[in-house]
């Protein structure tokens, strides 16, 4: 498997919640818009796994949640 590493100083924040209202509220409360963060892809329902030597462990009890990822380029 060829996994690419980031080539720039882009910073990412992923917010996980029960619905987009919850995610949007968190985005606003953290001031991400004012810090120049923008959504990088459509938000959607995800399953989450924490990678480890045993092949990974389901997170959040295996429950699917909505995830939205935001990014900004680092100042420079």
PQR file with spaces between the fields and no chain letter, atoms N, CA, C, O and H, PARSE charges and radii, in Angstrom:
ATOM       1  N    UNK     1       0.846   -1.170    0.000 -0.4000 1.5000
ATOM       2  CA   UNK     1       0.000    0.000    0.000 -0.0000 2.0000
ATOM       3  C    UNK     1       0.893    1.236    0.000  0.5500 1.7000
ATOM       4  O    UNK     1       1.832    1.325    0.791 -0.5500 1.4000
ATOM       5  N    UNK     2       0.611    2.166   -0.864 -0.4000 1.5000
ATOM       6  CA   UNK     2       1.354    3.413   -0.951 -0.0000 2.0000
ATOM       7  C    UNK     2       0.568    4.504   -0.229  0.5500 1.7000
ATOM       8  O    UNK     2      -0.451    4.976   -0.733 -0.5500 1.4000
ATOM       9  H    UNK     2      -0.152    2.094   -1.507  0.4000 1.0000
ATOM      10  N    UNK     3       1.035    4.898    0.935 -0.4000 1.5000
ATOM      11  CA   UNK     3       0.362    5.940    1.712 -0.0000 2.0000
ATOM      12  C    UNK     3       1.164    7.220    1.576  0.5500 1.7000
ATOM      13  O    UNK     3       2.348    7.265    1.908 -0.5500 1.4000
ATOM      14  H    UNK     3       1.863    4.515    1.345  0.4000 1.0000
ATOM      15  N    UNK     4       0.508    8.257    1.085 -0.4000 1.5000
ATOM      16  CA   UNK     4       1.181    9.537    0.903 -0.0000 2.0000
ATOM      17  C    UNK     4       1.206   10.319    2.209  0.5500 1.7000
ATOM      18  O    UNK     4       0.253   10.299    2.988 -0.5500 1.4000
ATOM      19  H    UNK     4      -0.454    8.220    0.814  0.4000 1.0000
ATOM      20  N    UNK     5       2.296   10.994    2.419 -0.4000 1.5000
ATOM      21  CA   UNK     5       2.434   11.891    3.559 -0.0000 2.0000
ATOM      22  C    UNK     5       2.087   13.305    3.105  0.5500 1.7000
ATOM      23  O    UNK     5       2.285   13.635    1.936 -0.5500 1.4000
ATOM      24  H    UNK     5       3.069   11.011    1.786  0.4000 1.0000
ATOM      25  N    UNK     6       1.576   14.142    3.997 -0.4000 1.5000
ATOM      26  CA   UNK     6       1.274   15.524    3.609 -0.0000 2.0000
ATOM      27  C    UNK     6       2.537   16.241    3.135  0.5500 1.7000
ATOM      28  O    UNK     6       3.615   16.070    3.705 -0.5500 1.4000
ATOM      29  H    UNK     6       1.415   13.874    4.947  0.4000 1.0000
ATOM      30  N    UNK     7       2.385   17.041    2.090 -0.4000 1.5000
ATOM      31  CA   UNK     7       3.522   17.767    1.529 -0.0000 2.0000
ATOM      32  C    UNK     7       3.554   19.216    1.988  0.5500 1.7000
ATOM      33  O    UNK     7       4.479   19.950    1.641 -0.5500 1.4000
ATOM      34  H    UNK     7       1.510   17.180    1.627  0.4000 1.0000
ATOM      35  N    UNK     8       2.595   19.625    2.734 -0.4000 1.5000
ATOM      36  CA   UNK     8       2.560   21.012    3.179 -0.0000 2.0000
ATOM      37  C    UNK     8       2.192   21.052    4.656  0.5500 1.7000
ATOM      38  O    UNK     8       2.128   20.020    5.325 -0.5500 1.4000
ATOM      39  H    UNK     8       1.844   19.029    3.016  0.4000 1.0000
ATOM      40  N    UNK     9       1.962   22.216    5.133 -0.4000 1.5000
ATOM      41  CA   UNK     9       1.661   22.397    6.551 -0.0000 2.0000
ATOM      42  C    UNK     9       0.162   22.563    6.793  0.5500 1.7000
ATOM      43  O    UNK     9      -0.242   23.339    7.659 -0.5500 1.4000
ATOM      44  H    UNK     9       2.014   23.054    4.590  0.4000 1.0000
ATOM      45  N    UNK    10      -0.657   21.848    6.043 -0.4000 1.5000
ATOM      46  CA   UNK    10      -2.096   21.927    6.231 -0.0000 2.0000
ATOM      47  C    UNK    10      -2.469   21.339    7.588  0.5500 1.7000
ATOM      48  O    UNK    10      -1.982   20.275    7.972 -0.5500 1.4000
ATOM      49  H    UNK    10      -0.329   21.217    5.339  0.4000 1.0000
ATOM      50  N    UNK    11      -3.332   22.039    8.301 -0.4000 1.5000
ATOM      51  CA   UNK    11      -3.814   21.592    9.604 -0.0000 2.0000
ATOM      52  C    UNK    11      -5.251   21.108    9.440  0.5500 1.7000
ATOM      53  O    UNK    11      -6.054   21.761    8.774 -0.5500 1.4000
ATOM      54  H    UNK    11      -3.728   22.903    7.988  0.4000 1.0000
ATOM      55  N    UNK    12      -5.575   19.973   10.042 -0.4000 1.5000
ATOM      56  CA   UNK    12      -6.906   19.386    9.935 -0.0000 2.0000
ATOM      57  C    UNK    12      -7.568   19.296   11.303  0.5500 1.7000
ATOM      58  O    UNK    12      -6.904   19.064   12.314 -0.5500 1.4000
ATOM      59  H    UNK    12      -4.923   19.443   10.583  0.4000 1.0000
ATOM      60  N    UNK    13      -8.881   19.483   11.323 -0.4000 1.5000
ATOM      61  CA   UNK    13      -9.703   19.273   12.509 -0.0000 2.0000
ATOM      62  C    UNK    13     -10.911   18.466   12.059  0.5500 1.7000
ATOM      63  O    UNK    13     -11.612   18.865   11.130 -0.5500 1.4000
ATOM      64  H    UNK    13      -9.420   19.672   10.502  0.4000 1.0000
ATOM      65  N    UNK    14     -11.160   17.337   12.708 -0.4000 1.5000
ATOM      66  CA   UNK    14     -12.358   16.550   12.422 -0.0000 2.0000
ATOM      67  C    UNK    14     -13.270   16.622   13.635  0.5500 1.7000
ATOM      68  O    UNK    14     -12.852   16.349   14.761 -0.5500 1.4000
ATOM      69  H    UNK    14     -10.591   17.013   13.463  0.4000 1.0000
ATOM      70  N    UNK    15     -14.506   16.987   13.394 -0.4000 1.5000
ATOM      71  CA   UNK    15     -15.511   17.063   14.453 -0.0000 2.0000
ATOM      72  C    UNK    15     -16.486   15.914   14.237  0.5500 1.7000
ATOM      73  O    UNK    15     -16.990   15.707   13.133 -0.5500 1.4000
ATOM      74  H    UNK    15     -14.846   17.208   12.480  0.4000 1.0000
ATOM      75  N    UNK    16     -16.742   15.179   15.299 -0.4000 1.5000
ATOM      76  CA   UNK    16     -17.625   14.016   15.265 -0.0000 2.0000
ATOM      77  C    UNK    16     -18.832   14.312   16.137  0.5500 1.7000
ATOM      78  O    UNK    16     -18.689   14.805   17.255 -0.5500 1.4000
ATOM      79  H    UNK    16     -16.333   15.347   16.196  0.4000 1.0000
ATOM      80  N    UNK    17     -20.022   14.012   15.628 -0.4000 1.5000
ATOM      81  CA   UNK    17     -21.226   14.263   16.407 -0.0000 2.0000
ATOM      82  C    UNK    17     -22.396   13.424   15.940  0.5500 1.7000
ATOM      83  O    UNK    17     -22.294   12.660   14.981 -0.5500 1.4000
ATOM      84  H    UNK    17     -20.139   13.611   14.720  0.4000 1.0000
ATOM      85  N    UNK    18     -23.504   13.581   16.631 -0.4000 1.5000
ATOM      86  CA   UNK    18     -24.713   12.826   16.305 -0.0000 2.0000
ATOM      87  C    UNK    18     -25.390   13.351   15.046  0.5500 1.7000
ATOM      88  O    UNK    18     -26.047   12.597   14.329 -0.5500 1.4000
ATOM      89  H    UNK    18     -23.587   14.202   17.410  0.4000 1.0000
ATOM      90  N    UNK    19     -25.225   14.672   14.773 -0.4000 1.5000
ATOM      91  CA   UNK    19     -25.853   15.269   13.592 -0.0000 2.0000
ATOM      92  C    UNK    19     -25.095   16.536   13.205  0.5500 1.7000
ATOM      93  O    UNK    19     -24.216   16.986   13.941 -0.5500 1.4000
ATOM      94  H    UNK    19     -24.691   15.285   15.356  0.4000 1.0000
ATOM      95  N    UNK    20     -25.436   17.111   12.049 -0.4000 1.5000
ATOM      96  CA   UNK    20     -24.733   18.291   11.556 -0.0000 2.0000
ATOM      97  C    UNK    20     -24.998   19.523   12.414  0.5500 1.7000
ATOM      98  O    UNK    20     -24.154   20.417   12.472 -0.5500 1.4000
ATOM      99  H    UNK    20     -26.150   16.745   11.452  0.4000 1.0000
ATOM     100  N    UNK    21     -26.141   19.592   13.077 -0.4000 1.5000
ATOM     101  CA   UNK    21     -26.415   20.720   13.966 -0.0000 2.0000
ATOM     102  C    UNK    21     -25.389   20.745   15.096  0.5500 1.7000
ATOM     103  O    UNK    21     -24.843   21.798   15.427 -0.5500 1.4000
ATOM     104  H    UNK    21     -26.827   18.866   13.029  0.4000 1.0000
ATOM     105  N    UNK    22     -25.135   19.596   15.674 -0.4000 1.5000
ATOM     106  CA   UNK    22     -24.153   19.472   16.750 -0.0000 2.0000
ATOM     107  C    UNK    22     -22.745   19.825   16.249  0.5500 1.7000
ATOM     108  O    UNK    22     -21.994   20.522   16.931 -0.5500 1.4000
ATOM     109  H    UNK    22     -25.578   18.740   15.406  0.4000 1.0000
ATOM     110  N    UNK    23     -22.402   19.345   15.070 -0.4000 1.5000
ATOM     111  CA   UNK    23     -21.086   19.624   14.488 -0.0000 2.0000
ATOM     112  C    UNK    23     -20.939   21.111   14.188  0.5500 1.7000
ATOM     113  O    UNK    23     -19.901   21.699   14.488 -0.5500 1.4000
ATOM     114  H    UNK    23     -23.012   18.779   14.516  0.4000 1.0000
ATOM     115  N    UNK    24     -21.956   21.721   13.605 -0.4000 1.5000
ATOM     116  CA   UNK    24     -21.895   23.147   13.278 -0.0000 2.0000
ATOM     117  C    UNK    24     -21.760   23.989   14.544  0.5500 1.7000
ATOM     118  O    UNK    24     -20.999   24.957   14.566 -0.5500 1.4000
ATOM     119  H    UNK    24     -22.800   21.243   13.362  0.4000 1.0000
ATOM     120  N    UNK    25     -22.481   23.633   15.578 -0.4000 1.5000
ATOM     121  CA   UNK    25     -22.393   24.364   16.846 -0.0000 2.0000
ATOM     122  C    UNK    25     -20.961   24.286   17.399  0.5500 1.7000
ATOM     123  O    UNK    25     -20.419   25.290   17.862 -0.5500 1.4000
ATOM     124  H    UNK    25     -23.099   22.847   15.560  0.4000 1.0000
ATOM     125  N    UNK    26     -20.363   23.116   17.349 -0.4000 1.5000
ATOM     126  CA   UNK    26     -18.994   22.947   17.830 -0.0000 2.0000
ATOM     127  C    UNK    26     -18.011   23.740   16.979  0.5500 1.7000
ATOM     128  O    UNK    26     -17.090   24.360   17.511 -0.5500 1.4000
ATOM     129  H    UNK    26     -20.803   22.301   16.973  0.4000 1.0000
ATOM     130  N    UNK    27     -18.199   23.725   15.656 -0.4000 1.5000
ATOM     131  CA   UNK    27     -17.362   24.504   14.736 -0.0000 2.0000
ATOM     132  C    UNK    27     -17.391   25.982   15.127  0.5500 1.7000
ATOM     133  O    UNK    27     -16.349   26.635   15.186 -0.5500 1.4000
ATOM     134  H    UNK    27     -18.947   23.221   15.224  0.4000 1.0000
ATOM     135  N    UNK    28     -18.589   26.502   15.392 -0.4000 1.5000
ATOM     136  CA   UNK    28     -18.740   27.905   15.771 -0.0000 2.0000
ATOM     137  C    UNK    28     -18.124   28.184   17.146  0.5500 1.7000
ATOM     138  O    UNK    28     -17.415   29.175   17.320 -0.5500 1.4000
ATOM     139  H    UNK    28     -19.435   25.971   15.344  0.4000 1.0000
ATOM     140  N    UNK    29     -18.393   27.314   18.116 -0.4000 1.5000
ATOM     141  CA   UNK    29     -17.889   27.512   19.475 -0.0000 2.0000
ATOM     142  C    UNK    29     -16.365   27.505   19.524  0.5500 1.7000
ATOM     143  O    UNK    29     -15.769   28.194   20.352 -0.5500 1.4000
ATOM     144  H    UNK    29     -18.969   26.509   17.975  0.4000 1.0000
ATOM     145  N    UNK    30     -15.733   26.732   18.647 -0.4000 1.5000
ATOM     146  CA   UNK    30     -14.269   26.669   18.615 -0.0000 2.0000
ATOM     147  C    UNK    30     -13.658   27.787   17.780  0.5500 1.7000
ATOM     148  O    UNK    30     -12.435   27.905   17.708 -0.5500 1.4000
ATOM     149  H    UNK    30     -16.218   26.172   17.975  0.4000 1.0000
ATOM     150  N    UNK    31     -14.492   28.607   17.148 -0.4000 1.5000
ATOM     151  CA   UNK    31     -13.997   29.730   16.360 -0.0000 2.0000
ATOM     152  C    UNK    31     -13.221   29.315   15.125  0.5500 1.7000
ATOM     153  O    UNK    31     -12.314   30.028   14.696 -0.5500 1.4000
ATOM     154  H    UNK    31     -15.486   28.511   17.206  0.4000 1.0000
ATOM     155  N    UNK    32     -13.564   28.176   14.549 -0.4000 1.5000
ATOM     156  CA   UNK    32     -12.791   27.664   13.413 -0.0000 2.0000
ATOM     157  C    UNK    32     -12.944   28.512   12.164  0.5500 1.7000
ATOM     158  O    UNK    32     -11.995   28.631   11.388 -0.5500 1.4000
ATOM     159  H    UNK    32     -14.301   27.597   14.897  0.4000 1.0000
ATOM     160  N    UNK    33     -14.101   29.101   11.949 -0.4000 1.5000
ATOM     161  CA   UNK    33     -14.286   29.966   10.784 -0.0000 2.0000
ATOM     162  C    UNK    33     -13.354   31.170   10.866  0.5500 1.7000
ATOM     163  O    UNK    33     -12.701   31.521    9.884 -0.5500 1.4000
ATOM     164  H    UNK    33     -14.872   29.004   12.579  0.4000 1.0000
ATOM     165  N    UNK    34     -13.295   31.791   12.015 -0.4000 1.5000
ATOM     166  CA   UNK    34     -12.422   32.938   12.214 -0.0000 2.0000
ATOM     167  C    UNK    34     -10.949   32.593   12.119  0.5500 1.7000
ATOM     168  O    UNK    34     -10.110   33.471   11.917 -0.5500 1.4000
ATOM     169  H    UNK    34     -13.826   31.506   12.813  0.4000 1.0000
ATOM     170  N    UNK    35     -10.634   31.315   12.265 -0.4000 1.5000
ATOM     171  CA   UNK    35      -9.253   30.846   12.146 -0.0000 2.0000
ATOM     172  C    UNK    35      -8.982   30.283   10.751  0.5500 1.7000
ATOM     173  O    UNK    35      -7.984   29.599   10.529 -0.5500 1.4000
ATOM     174  H    UNK    35     -11.315   30.601   12.429  0.4000 1.0000
ATOM     175  N    UNK    36      -9.891   30.583    9.812 -0.4000 1.5000
ATOM     176  CA   UNK    36      -9.733   30.243    8.389 -0.0000 2.0000
ATOM     177  C    UNK    36      -9.867   28.757    8.066  0.5500 1.7000
ATOM     178  O    UNK    36      -9.312   28.303    7.065 -0.5500 1.4000
ATOM     179  H    UNK    36     -10.702   31.139    9.993  0.4000 1.0000
ATOM     180  N    UNK    37     -10.584   27.990    8.879 -0.4000 1.5000
ATOM     181  CA   UNK    37     -10.847   26.593    8.557 -0.0000 2.0000
ATOM     182  C    UNK    37     -12.043   26.505    7.624  0.5500 1.7000
ATOM     183  O    UNK    37     -13.003   27.262    7.763 -0.5500 1.4000
ATOM     184  H    UNK    37     -11.035   28.358    9.691  0.4000 1.0000
ATOM     185  N    UNK    38     -11.985   25.589    6.680 -0.4000 1.5000
ATOM     186  CA   UNK    38     -13.086   25.333    5.746 -0.0000 2.0000
ATOM     187  C    UNK    38     -13.261   23.824    5.613  0.5500 1.7000
ATOM     188  O    UNK    38     -12.303   23.063    5.750 -0.5500 1.4000
ATOM     189  H    UNK    38     -11.204   24.974    6.566  0.4000 1.0000
ATOM     190  N    UNK    39     -14.486   23.403    5.348 -0.4000 1.5000
ATOM     191  CA   UNK    39     -14.754   21.975    5.201 -0.0000 2.0000
ATOM     192  C    UNK    39     -14.048   21.456    3.949  0.5500 1.7000
ATOM     193  O    UNK    39     -14.030   22.127    2.917 -0.5500 1.4000
ATOM     194  H    UNK    39     -15.264   24.021    5.237  0.4000 1.0000
ATOM     195  N    UNK    40     -13.468   20.256    4.045 -0.4000 1.5000
ATOM     196  CA   UNK    40     -12.693   19.723    2.924 -0.0000 2.0000
ATOM     197  C    UNK    40     -13.462   18.713    2.082  0.5500 1.7000
ATOM     198  O    UNK    40     -13.045   18.398    0.968 -0.5500 1.4000
ATOM     199  H    UNK    40     -13.483   19.711    4.883  0.4000 1.0000
ATOM     200  N    UNK    41     -14.555   18.210    2.586 -0.4000 1.5000
ATOM     201  CA   UNK    41     -15.332   17.206    1.864 -0.0000 2.0000
ATOM     202  C    UNK    41     -16.706   17.175    2.497  0.5500 1.7000
ATOM     203  O    UNK    41     -16.907   17.710    3.588 -0.5500 1.4000
ATOM     204  H    UNK    41     -14.893   18.466    3.491  0.4000 1.0000
ATOM     205  N    UNK    42     -17.637   16.562    1.828 -0.4000 1.5000
ATOM     206  CA   UNK    42     -18.969   16.485    2.436 -0.0000 2.0000
ATOM     207  C    UNK    42     -18.909   15.665    3.723  0.5500 1.7000
ATOM     208  O    UNK    42     -18.133   14.716    3.837 -0.5500 1.4000
ATOM     209  H    UNK    42     -17.474   16.127    0.942  0.4000 1.0000
ATOM     210  N    UNK    43     -19.719   16.038    4.657 -0.4000 1.5000
ATOM     211  CA   UNK    43     -19.809   15.310    5.920 -0.0000 2.0000
ATOM     212  C    UNK    43     -20.641   14.061    5.699  0.5500 1.7000
ATOM     213  O    UNK    43     -21.483   14.017    4.802 -0.5500 1.4000
ATOM     214  H    UNK    43     -20.349   16.809    4.564  0.4000 1.0000
ATOM     215  N    UNK    44     -20.407   13.054    6.510 -0.4000 1.5000
ATOM     216  CA   UNK    44     -21.185   11.833    6.360 -0.0000 2.0000
ATOM     217  C    UNK    44     -21.021   10.894    7.538  0.5500 1.7000
ATOM     218  O    UNK    44     -20.214   11.115    8.441 -0.5500 1.4000
ATOM     219  H    UNK    44     -19.724   13.090    7.239  0.4000 1.0000
ATOM     220  N    UNK    45     -21.817    9.841    7.494 -0.4000 1.5000
ATOM     221  CA   UNK    45     -21.820    8.841    8.555 -0.0000 2.0000
ATOM     222  C    UNK    45     -20.575    7.963    8.417  0.5500 1.7000
ATOM     223  O    UNK    45     -20.276    7.452    7.337 -0.5500 1.4000
ATOM     224  H    UNK    45     -22.472    9.662    6.761  0.4000 1.0000
ATOM     225  N    UNK    46     -19.857    7.797    9.528 -0.4000 1.5000
ATOM     226  CA   UNK    46     -18.617    7.028    9.544 -0.0000 2.0000
ATOM     227  C    UNK    46     -18.627    6.001   10.671  0.5500 1.7000
ATOM     228  O    UNK    46     -19.307    6.167   11.683 -0.5500 1.4000
ATOM     229  H    UNK    46     -20.100    8.211   10.405  0.4000 1.0000
ATOM     230  N    UNK    47     -17.861    4.946   10.469 -0.4000 1.5000
ATOM     231  CA   UNK    47     -17.457    4.049   11.545 -0.0000 2.0000
ATOM     232  C    UNK    47     -16.009    4.396   11.847  0.5500 1.7000
ATOM     233  O    UNK    47     -15.264    4.754   10.935 -0.5500 1.4000
ATOM     234  H    UNK    47     -17.308    4.812    9.647  0.4000 1.0000
ATOM     235  N    UNK    48     -15.593    4.300   13.102 -0.4000 1.5000
ATOM     236  CA   UNK    48     -14.247    4.698   13.496 -0.0000 2.0000
ATOM     237  C    UNK    48     -13.508    3.524   14.111  0.5500 1.7000
ATOM     238  O    UNK    48     -14.069    2.754   14.890 -0.5500 1.4000
ATOM     239  H    UNK    48     -16.199    4.009   13.843  0.4000 1.0000
ATOM     240  N    UNK    49     -12.232    3.400   13.744 -0.4000 1.5000
ATOM     241  CA   UNK    49     -11.361    2.360   14.275 -0.0000 2.0000
ATOM     242  C    UNK    49     -10.048    2.991   14.703  0.5500 1.7000
ATOM     243  O    UNK    49      -9.459    3.768   13.951 -0.5500 1.4000
ATOM     244  H    UNK    49     -11.776    4.025   13.111  0.4000 1.0000
ATOM     245  N    UNK    50      -9.584    2.667   15.900 -0.4000 1.5000
ATOM     246  CA   UNK    50      -8.273    3.120   16.364 -0.0000 2.0000
ATOM     247  C    UNK    50      -7.253    2.074   15.932  0.5500 1.7000
ATOM     248  O    UNK    50      -7.312    0.926   16.371 -0.5500 1.4000
ATOM     249  H    UNK    50     -10.062    2.035   16.511  0.4000 1.0000
ATOM     250  N    UNK    51      -6.320    2.471   15.073 -0.4000 1.5000
ATOM     251  CA   UNK    51      -5.297    1.555   14.580 -0.0000 2.0000
ATOM     252  C    UNK    51      -4.365    1.150   15.717  0.5500 1.7000
ATOM     253  O    UNK    51      -3.984    1.969   16.554 -0.5500 1.4000
ATOM     254  H    UNK    51      -6.272    3.404   14.717  0.4000 1.0000
ATOM     255  N    UNK    52      -4.009   -0.132   15.727 -0.4000 1.5000
ATOM     256  CA   UNK    52      -3.027   -0.626   16.689 -0.0000 2.0000
ATOM     257  C    UNK    52      -2.410   -1.914   16.156  0.5500 1.7000
ATOM     258  O    UNK    52      -2.768   -2.372   15.071 -0.5500 1.4000
ATOM     259  H    UNK    52      -4.319   -0.797   15.047  0.4000 1.0000
ATOM     260  N    UNK    53      -1.496   -2.493   16.905 -0.4000 1.5000
ATOM     261  CA   UNK    53      -0.781   -3.695   16.470 -0.0000 2.0000
ATOM     262  C    UNK    53      -1.702   -4.904   16.340  0.5500 1.7000
ATOM     263  O    UNK    53      -1.349   -5.874   15.668 -0.5500 1.4000
ATOM     264  H    UNK    53      -1.206   -2.121   17.787  0.4000 1.0000
ATOM     265  N    UNK    54      -2.862   -4.865   16.964 -0.4000 1.5000
ATOM     266  CA   UNK    54      -3.800   -5.988   16.913 -0.0000 2.0000
ATOM     267  C    UNK    54      -4.807   -5.873   15.781  0.5500 1.7000
ATOM     268  O    UNK    54      -5.772   -6.636   15.736 -0.5500 1.4000
ATOM     269  H    UNK    54      -3.148   -4.078   17.510  0.4000 1.0000
ATOM     270  N    UNK    55      -4.601   -4.937   14.869 -0.4000 1.5000
ATOM     271  CA   UNK    55      -5.506   -4.802   13.735 -0.0000 2.0000
ATOM     272  C    UNK    55      -6.587   -3.761   13.920  0.5500 1.7000
ATOM     273  O    UNK    55      -7.401   -3.556   13.020 -0.5500 1.4000
ATOM     274  H    UNK    55      -3.817   -4.317   14.905  0.4000 1.0000
ATOM     275  N    UNK    56      -6.618   -3.103   15.056 -0.4000 1.5000
ATOM     276  CA   UNK    56      -7.565   -2.014   15.259 -0.0000 2.0000
ATOM     277  C    UNK    56      -8.676   -2.355   16.228  0.5500 1.7000
ATOM     278  O    UNK    56      -9.082   -3.509   16.367 -0.5500 1.4000
ATOM     279  H    UNK    56      -5.957   -3.270   15.788  0.4000 1.0000
ATOM     280  N    UNK    57      -9.154   -1.322   16.893 -0.4000 1.5000
ATOM     281  CA   UNK    57     -10.256   -1.451   17.837 -0.0000 2.0000
ATOM     282  C    UNK    57     -11.359   -0.484   17.452  0.5500 1.7000
ATOM     283  O    UNK    57     -11.090    0.695   17.225 -0.5500 1.4000
ATOM     284  H    UNK    57      -8.824   -0.385   16.781  0.4000 1.0000
ATOM     285  N    UNK    58     -12.604   -0.959   17.373 -0.4000 1.5000
ATOM     286  CA   UNK    58     -13.714   -0.048   17.080 -0.0000 2.0000
ATOM     287  C    UNK    58     -13.813    1.029   18.160  0.5500 1.7000
ATOM     288  O    UNK    58     -13.622    0.761   19.346 -0.5500 1.4000
ATOM     289  H    UNK    58     -12.823   -1.918   17.558  0.4000 1.0000
ATOM     290  N    UNK    59     -14.111    2.235   17.730 -0.4000 1.5000
ATOM     291  CA   UNK    59     -14.304    3.347   18.661 -0.0000 2.0000
ATOM     292  C    UNK    59     -15.795    3.629   18.811  0.5500 1.7000
ATOM     293  O    UNK    59     -16.594    3.244   17.957 -0.5500 1.4000
ATOM     294  H    UNK    59     -14.266    2.453   16.767  0.4000 1.0000
ATOM     295  N    UNK    60     -16.163    4.293   19.885 -0.4000 1.5000
ATOM     296  CA   UNK    60     -17.555    4.678   20.144 -0.0000 2.0000
ATOM     297  C    UNK    60     -18.476    3.461   20.154  0.5500 1.7000
ATOM     298  O    UNK    60     -19.634    3.549   19.745 -0.5500 1.4000
ATOM     299  H    UNK    60     -15.514    4.605   20.579  0.4000 1.0000
ATOM     300  N    UNK    61     -17.959    2.324   20.622 -0.4000 1.5000
ATOM     301  CA   UNK    61     -18.759    1.110   20.703 -0.0000 2.0000
ATOM     302  C    UNK    61     -19.237    0.599   19.358  0.5500 1.7000
ATOM     303  O    UNK    61     -20.226   -0.129   19.284 -0.5500 1.4000
ATOM     304  H    UNK    61     -17.019    2.252   20.955  0.4000 1.0000
ATOM     305  N    UNK    62     -18.537    0.978   18.286 -0.4000 1.5000
ATOM     306  CA   UNK    62     -18.925    0.561   16.940 -0.0000 2.0000
ATOM     307  C    UNK    62     -20.048    1.391   16.344  0.5500 1.7000
ATOM     308  O    UNK    62     -20.459    1.155   15.208 -0.5500 1.4000
ATOM     309  H    UNK    62     -17.733    1.569   18.346  0.4000 1.0000
ATOM     310  N    UNK    63     -20.551    2.365   17.102 -0.4000 1.5000
ATOM     311  CA   UNK    63     -21.644    3.221   16.627 -0.0000 2.0000
ATOM     312  C    UNK    63     -21.171    4.108   15.482  0.5500 1.7000
ATOM     313  O    UNK    63     -20.071    4.658   15.535 -0.5500 1.4000
ATOM     314  H    UNK    63     -20.217    2.557   18.025  0.4000 1.0000
ATOM     315  N    UNK    64     -21.991    4.248   14.455 -0.4000 1.5000
ATOM     316  CA   UNK    64     -21.695    5.177   13.368 -0.0000 2.0000
ATOM     317  C    UNK    64     -22.128    6.580   13.779  0.5500 1.7000
ATOM     318  O    UNK    64     -23.214    6.776   14.325 -0.5500 1.4000
ATOM     319  H    UNK    64     -22.885    3.801   14.412  0.4000 1.0000
ATOM     320  N    UNK    65     -21.253    7.556   13.503 -0.4000 1.5000
ATOM     321  CA   UNK    65     -21.530    8.953   13.815 -0.0000 2.0000
ATOM     322  C    UNK    65     -21.227    9.801   12.591  0.5500 1.7000
ATOM     323  O    UNK    65     -20.576    9.341   11.653 -0.5500 1.4000
ATOM     324  H    UNK    65     -20.371    7.396   13.059  0.4000 1.0000
ATOM     325  N    UNK    66     -21.697   11.032   12.605 -0.4000 1.5000
ATOM     326  CA   UNK    66     -21.411   11.969   11.523 -0.0000 2.0000
ATOM     327  C    UNK    66     -20.040   12.590   11.790  0.5500 1.7000
ATOM     328  O    UNK    66     -19.735   12.973   12.919 -0.5500 1.4000
ATOM     329  H    UNK    66     -22.226   11.405   13.367  0.4000 1.0000
ATOM     330  N    UNK    67     -19.216   12.687   10.745 -0.4000 1.5000
ATOM     331  CA   UNK    67     -17.902   13.317   10.854 -0.0000 2.0000
ATOM     332  C    UNK    67     -17.764   14.371    9.769  0.5500 1.7000
ATOM     333  O    UNK    67     -18.176   14.170    8.627 -0.5500 1.4000
ATOM     334  H    UNK    67     -19.464   12.376    9.827  0.4000 1.0000
ATOM     335  N    UNK    68     -17.178   15.497   10.148 -0.4000 1.5000
ATOM     336  CA   UNK    68     -16.885   16.568    9.195 -0.0000 2.0000
ATOM     337  C    UNK    68     -15.444   17.002    9.432  0.5500 1.7000
ATOM     338  O    UNK    68     -15.055   17.303   10.560 -0.5500 1.4000
ATOM     339  H    UNK    68     -16.843   15.661   11.076  0.4000 1.0000
ATOM     340  N    UNK    69     -14.654   17.031    8.358 -0.4000 1.5000
ATOM     341  CA   UNK    69     -13.252   17.423    8.464 -0.0000 2.0000
ATOM     342  C    UNK    69     -13.061   18.801    7.847  0.5500 1.7000
ATOM     343  O    UNK    69     -13.544   19.089    6.752 -0.5500 1.4000
ATOM     344  H    UNK    69     -14.970   16.787    7.441  0.4000 1.0000
ATOM     345  N    UNK    70     -12.343   19.639    8.580 -0.4000 1.5000
ATOM     346  CA   UNK    70     -12.056   21.013    8.177 -0.0000 2.0000
ATOM     347  C    UNK    70     -10.544   21.166    8.095  0.5500 1.7000
ATOM     348  O    UNK    70      -9.807   20.478    8.800 -0.5500 1.4000
ATOM     349  H    UNK    70     -11.951   19.405    9.469  0.4000 1.0000
ATOM     350  N    UNK    71     -10.080   22.072    7.231 -0.4000 1.5000
ATOM     351  CA   UNK    71      -8.638   22.269    7.074 -0.0000 2.0000
ATOM     352  C    UNK    71      -8.312   23.735    6.857  0.5500 1.7000
ATOM     353  O    UNK    71      -9.156   24.535    6.453 -0.5500 1.4000
ATOM     354  H    UNK    71     -10.679   22.631    6.658  0.4000 1.0000
ATOM     355  N    UNK    72      -7.056   24.058    7.140 -0.4000 1.5000
ATOM     356  CA   UNK    72      -6.511   25.375    6.803 -0.0000 2.0000
ATOM     357  C    UNK    72      -5.024   25.190    6.547  0.5500 1.7000
ATOM     358  O    UNK    72      -4.380   24.305    7.109 -0.5500 1.4000
ATOM     359  H    UNK    72      -6.371   23.408    7.468  0.4000 1.0000
ATOM     360  N    UNK    73      -4.504   26.040    5.692 -0.4000 1.5000
ATOM     361  CA   UNK    73      -3.057   26.043    5.455 -0.0000 2.0000
ATOM     362  C    UNK    73      -2.404   26.861    6.554  0.5500 1.7000
ATOM     363  O    UNK    73      -2.895   27.923    6.939 -0.5500 1.4000
ATOM     364  H    UNK    73      -5.027   26.760    5.235  0.4000 1.0000
ATOM     365  N    UNK    74      -1.301   26.353    7.044 -0.4000 1.5000
ATOM     366  CA   UNK    74      -0.572   27.066    8.089 -0.0000 2.0000
ATOM     367  C    UNK    74       0.001   28.359    7.528  0.5500 1.7000
ATOM     368  O    UNK    74       0.421   28.424    6.373 -0.5500 1.4000
ATOM     369  H    UNK    74      -0.903   25.490    6.731  0.4000 1.0000
ATOM     370  N    UNK    75       0.007   29.371    8.361 -0.4000 1.5000
ATOM     371  CA   UNK    75       0.584   30.656    7.942 -0.0000 2.0000
ATOM     372  C    UNK    75       2.075   30.473    7.701  0.5500 1.7000
ATOM     373  O    UNK    75       2.757   29.746    8.424 -0.5500 1.4000
ATOM     374  H    UNK    75      -0.335   29.318    9.299  0.4000 1.0000
ATOM     375  N    UNK    76       2.552   31.138    6.687 -0.4000 1.5000
ATOM     376  CA   UNK    76       3.977   30.974    6.437 -0.0000 2.0000
ATOM     377  C    UNK    76       4.468   31.721    5.280  0.5500 1.7000
ATOM     378  O    UNK    76       5.658   31.663    4.967 -0.5500 1.4000
ATOM     379  H    UNK    76       1.997   31.728    6.100  0.4000 1.0000
